[in-house]
């Protein structure tokens, strides 16, 4: 495990932190690269303005969440959901 403090932040590289828990922690502005977050649970989190690129979201689930302004490949998620709902109602 390689964790060290730099100024006001921690840097973890080549580390196994699986099973860790974070409660009432401010991680705003953090960077995650080549990180395994599979099987994680995220509740009551502020992800506004985050940017996800080259991610495996297979099997991911989002519920009871604010989605306004969220895009997937440049398409507004709320528009996708509205189109899906309209298509289902048309059947």
Z-matrix of the N, CA and C atoms (Angstrom, degrees):
N
C 1 1.451
C 2 1.524 1 107.88
N 3 1.323 2 115.69 1 133.02
C 4 1.451 3 120.87 2 -178.19
C 5 1.523 4 108.66 3 -125.47
N 6 1.329 5 117.52 4 92.54
C 7 1.461 6 122.97 5 179.45
C 8 1.520 7 108.03 6 -125.08
N 9 1.324 8 115.89 7 127.57
C 10 1.460 9 119.10 8 176.94
C 11 1.521 10 109.95 9 -144.16
N 12 1.316 11 115.76 10 156.59
C 13 1.456 12 121.25 11 -178.67
C 14 1.516 13 109.85 12 -94.73
N 15 1.340 14 115.17 13 133.86
C 16 1.460 15 122.26 14 175.10
C 17 1.512 16 107.60 15 -126.05
N 18 1.306 17 116.86 16 114.83
C 19 1.473 18 123.75 17 -176.57
C 20 1.521 19 109.04 18 51.28
N 21 1.341 20 117.00 19 -108.49
C 22 1.466 21 120.76 20 -176.48
C 23 1.522 22 112.69 21 -110.93
N 24 1.325 23 117.53 22 24.98
C 25 1.463 24 119.30 23 179.88
C 26 1.524 25 109.99 24 -141.99
N 27 1.307 26 114.46 25 163.05
C 28 1.460 27 120.93 26 175.73
C 29 1.521 28 108.78 27 -104.91
N 30 1.300 29 117.04 28 144.45
C 31 1.462 30 122.29 29 174.44
C 32 1.519 31 107.42 30 -119.83
N 33 1.319 32 115.53 31 124.30
C 34 1.468 33 121.24 32 176.99
C 35 1.520 34 107.77 33 -118.56
N 36 1.320 35 117.44 34 125.42
C 37 1.458 36 122.15 35 177.18
C 38 1.516 37 108.75 36 -132.64
N 39 1.312 38 115.77 37 146.73
C 40 1.464 39 121.14 38 179.38
C 41 1.525 40 111.52 39 45.71
N 42 1.340 41 115.88 40 49.68
C 43 1.463 42 121.39 41 -175.11
C 44 1.519 43 110.87 42 -124.22
N 45 1.306 44 116.67 43 151.77
C 46 1.468 45 123.06 44 174.39
C 47 1.519 46 107.95 45 -111.12
N 48 1.325 47 115.67 46 101.72
C 49 1.459 48 121.51 47 178.66
C 50 1.527 49 110.72 48 -107.41
N 51 1.347 50 117.48 49 19.39
C 52 1.460 51 120.94 50 -178.26
C 53 1.518 52 109.63 51 -57.10
N 54 1.328 53 114.90 52 141.41
C 55 1.460 54 120.79 53 -179.49
C 56 1.518 55 113.35 54 84.64
N 57 1.337 56 118.00 55 -2.11
C 58 1.463 57 120.65 56 179.38
C 59 1.525 58 109.93 57 -69.48
N 60 1.312 59 116.39 58 157.75
C 61 1.462 60 121.85 59 178.05
C 62 1.524 61 108.79 60 -130.11
N 63 1.311 62 115.86 61 138.80
C 64 1.455 63 122.04 62 177.51
C 65 1.528 64 107.21 63 -123.48
N 66 1.319 65 117.57 64 126.56
C 67 1.467 66 121.75 65 179.31
C 68 1.523 67 108.19 66 -134.57
N 69 1.325 68 116.21 67 130.36
C 70 1.458 69 122.61 68 -179.99
C 71 1.532 70 110.75 69 54.11
N 72 1.351 71 115.69 70 51.13
C 73 1.463 72 122.95 71 -176.85
C 74 1.524 73 109.03 72 -119.83
N 75 1.318 74 117.49 73 138.73
C 76 1.461 75 122.31 74 177.29
C 77 1.527 76 108.60 75 -97.29
N 78 1.325 77 116.38 76 109.93
C 79 1.468 78 122.29 77 177.63
C 80 1.529 79 110.94 78 -111.90
N 81 1.346 80 117.50 79 19.25
C 82 1.464 81 119.69 80 -177.86
C 83 1.522 82 110.06 81 -61.52
N 84 1.324 83 114.96 82 141.00
C 85 1.456 84 121.02 83 179.27
C 86 1.515 85 114.41 84 77.63
N 87 1.326 86 117.63 85 3.73
C 88 1.466 87 120.40 86 179.14
C 89 1.525 88 110.43 87 -73.20
N 90 1.296 89 115.55 88 158.09
C 91 1.452 90 121.83 89 178.55
C 92 1.524 91 108.97 90 -119.97
N 93 1.324 92 116.41 91 132.40
C 94 1.457 93 122.05 92 177.11
C 95 1.525 94 107.56 93 -122.16
N 96 1.310 95 117.84 94 122.14
C 97 1.462 96 122.19 95 179.90
C 98 1.523 97 108.26 96 -136.59
N 99 1.323 98 116.35 97 130.09
C 100 1.466 99 122.19 98 -178.06
C 101 1.534 100 110.20 99 56.32
N 102 1.334 101 115.05 100 52.85
C 103 1.464 102 122.86 101 -176.39
C 104 1.522 103 109.80 102 -118.00
N 105 1.308 104 117.28 103 139.69
C 106 1.463 105 122.73 104 177.13
C 107 1.522 106 108.54 105 -99.02
N 108 1.335 107 116.35 106 108.58
C 109 1.467 108 122.30 107 177.48
C 110 1.528 109 111.16 108 -108.78
N 111 1.341 110 117.33 109 14.08
C 112 1.463 111 120.90 110 -175.61
C 113 1.530 112 110.61 111 -61.57
N 114 1.318 113 114.62 112 143.01
C 115 1.458 114 120.92 113 177.55
C 116 1.521 115 113.47 114 74.95
N 117 1.322 116 117.17 115 4.15
C 118 1.465 117 120.22 116 179.53
C 119 1.514 118 112.14 117 -74.18
N 120 1.295 119 116.19 118 160.89
C 121 1.461 120 122.42 119 176.82
C 122 1.518 121 107.37 120 -125.85
N 123 1.310 122 116.35 121 128.50
C 124 1.455 123 121.73 122 -177.46
C 125 1.521 124 107.91 123 -124.45
N 126 1.312 125 117.00 124 113.52
C 127 1.467 126 121.44 125 -179.58
C 128 1.517 127 109.28 126 -126.38
N 129 1.327 128 115.31 127 140.55
C 130 1.458 129 121.88 128 177.63
C 131 1.531 130 110.61 129 54.22
N 132 1.346 131 116.46 130 50.27
C 133 1.459 132 121.30 131 -178.95
C 134 1.531 133 110.20 132 -115.23
N 135 1.316 134 115.96 133 146.73
C 136 1.459 135 121.96 134 176.86
C 137 1.518 136 108.04 135 -99.09
N 138 1.324 137 116.63 136 107.88
C 139 1.462 138 121.91 137 179.15
C 140 1.520 139 110.87 138 -111.71
N 141 1.337 140 117.29 139 18.87
C 142 1.461 141 121.78 140 -178.38
C 143 1.522 142 110.06 141 -58.82
N 144 1.319 143 115.86 142 131.31
C 145 1.449 144 121.40 143 176.20
C 146 1.519 145 115.17 144 78.07
N 147 1.323 146 117.70 145 5.43
C 148 1.473 147 118.20 146 179.85
C 149 1.520 148 110.22 147 -74.11
N 150 1.299 149 116.11 148 157.67
C 151 1.468 150 122.25 149 -178.36
C 152 1.524 151 108.00 150 -126.75
N 153 1.332 152 116.41 151 123.52
C 154 1.461 153 121.97 152 -179.85
C 155 1.519 154 107.92 153 -116.96
N 156 1.325 155 117.07 154 126.26
C 157 1.460 156 122.46 155 179.83
C 158 1.517 157 109.51 156 -133.78
N 159 1.323 158 116.70 157 141.14
C 160 1.464 159 122.47 158 175.84
C 161 1.533 160 111.05 159 55.31
N 162 1.329 161 115.34 160 50.41
C 163 1.460 162 120.61 161 -177.36
C 164 1.522 163 111.44 162 -111.25
N 165 1.308 164 116.42 163 150.01
C 166 1.459 165 122.47 164 172.69
C 167 1.524 166 106.95 165 -95.82
N 168 1.319 167 116.43 166 104.93
C 169 1.463 168 121.90 167 179.79
C 170 1.525 169 111.75 168 -106.16
N 171 1.331 170 117.63 169 17.64
C 172 1.461 171 121.93 170 -179.66
C 173 1.526 172 109.38 171 -58.52
N 174 1.312 173 116.38 172 125.55
C 175 1.459 174 121.23 173 177.73
C 176 1.517 175 113.90 174 79.65
N 177 1.331 176 117.62 175 2.86
C 178 1.470 177 120.23 176 178.76
C 179 1.527 178 109.76 177 -69.66
N 180 1.305 179 116.40 178 148.92
C 181 1.455 180 122.00 179 -178.85
C 182 1.522 181 109.78 180 -132.91
N 183 1.330 182 116.26 181 131.86
C 184 1.465 183 122.10 182 176.48
C 185 1.517 184 107.00 183 -123.98
N 186 1.327 185 117.12 184 126.84
C 187 1.458 186 120.26 185 178.42
C 188 1.525 187 109.95 186 -144.36
N 189 1.321 188 115.37 187 157.34
C 190 1.461 189 123.32 188 178.54
C 191 1.523 190 111.28 189 46.96
N 192 1.346 191 115.61 190 46.99
C 193 1.454 192 121.47 191 -175.92
C 194 1.521 193 111.24 192 -128.65
N 195 1.312 194 116.28 193 150.48
C 196 1.464 195 122.44 194 176.42
C 197 1.521 196 107.78 195 -77.28
N 198 1.346 197 117.41 196 124.97
C 199 1.459 198 122.01 197 -174.12
C 200 1.526 199 113.72 198 -118.70
N 201 1.340 200 118.75 199 -0.52
C 202 1.459 201 119.63 200 -176.97
C 203 1.529 202 110.14 201 -62.35
N 204 1.328 203 115.10 202 131.43
C 205 1.460 204 121.42 203 -178.49
C 206 1.517 205 114.23 204 86.18
N 207 1.333 206 118.11 205 -8.87
C 208 1.466 207 120.86 206 179.07
C 209 1.523 208 109.15 207 -76.88
N 210 1.328 209 116.29 208 135.47
C 211 1.459 210 120.71 209 178.36
C 212 1.526 211 110.33 210 -125.21
N 213 1.309 212 114.93 211 152.20
C 214 1.465 213 122.46 212 170.83
C 215 1.518 214 105.62 213 -124.35
N 216 1.315 215 115.94 214 119.50
C 217 1.468 216 121.76 215 -176.59
C 218 1.529 217 111.49 216 50.12
N 219 1.334 218 116.40 217 39.95
C 220 1.458 219 122.71 218 176.63
C 221 1.519 220 115.69 219 82.81
N 222 1.326 221 118.43 220 -0.78
C 223 1.467 222 122.13 221 -178.92
C 224 1.527 223 109.04 222 -103.53
N 225 1.334 224 116.50 223 129.82
C 226 1.469 225 121.55 224 179.20
C 227 1.526 226 110.26 225 -61.22
N 228 1.301 227 116.99 226 127.04
C 229 1.462 228 122.11 227 -178.76
C 230 1.523 229 110.61 228 -63.96
N 231 1.334 230 117.33 229 -38.72
C 232 1.472 231 119.00 230 179.69
C 233 1.528 232 110.73 231 -62.94
N 234 1.350 233 117.38 232 -33.70
C 235 1.470 234 120.66 233 176.29
C 236 1.526 235 110.64 234 -69.16
N 237 1.318 236 117.05 235 -40.46
C 238 1.467 237 120.66 236 176.96
C 239 1.526 238 110.87 237 -60.98
N 240 1.316 239 116.20 238 -44.21
C 241 1.467 240 120.29 239 -179.65
C 242 1.525 241 111.21 240 -66.01
N 243 1.342 242 117.18 241 -39.49
C 244 1.464 243 120.77 242 178.23
C 245 1.525 244 110.63 243 -64.12
N 246 1.331 245 117.09 244 -42.10
C 247 1.463 246 121.13 245 178.58
C 248 1.520 247 110.51 246 -64.78
N 249 1.316 248 116.96 247 -40.11
C 250 1.461 249 121.19 248 178.53
C 251 1.533 250 110.52 249 -63.99
N 252 1.327 251 116.34 250 -45.10
C 253 1.464 252 120.83 251 179.17
C 254 1.529 253 110.68 252 -61.78
N 255 1.327 254 116.93 253 -43.31
C 256 1.468 255 120.61 254 179.41
C 257 1.528 256 110.37 255 -63.43
N 258 1.318 257 117.50 256 -40.78
C 259 1.473 258 121.15 257 179.29
C 260 1.521 259 110.63 258 -65.17
N 261 1.307 260 117.40 259 -38.10
C 262 1.467 261 121.04 260 179.33
C 263 1.523 262 110.63 261 -68.67
N 264 1.319 263 116.89 262 -39.27
C 265 1.470 264 121.01 263 179.56
C 266 1.522 265 111.62 264 -69.81
N 267 1.341 266 117.85 265 -27.43
C 268 1.464 267 122.15 266 -179.24
C 269 1.518 268 111.99 267 -75.58
N 270 1.309 269 117.15 268 -16.75
C 271 1.473 270 120.45 269 -178.26
C 272 1.502 271 112.06 270 -73.26
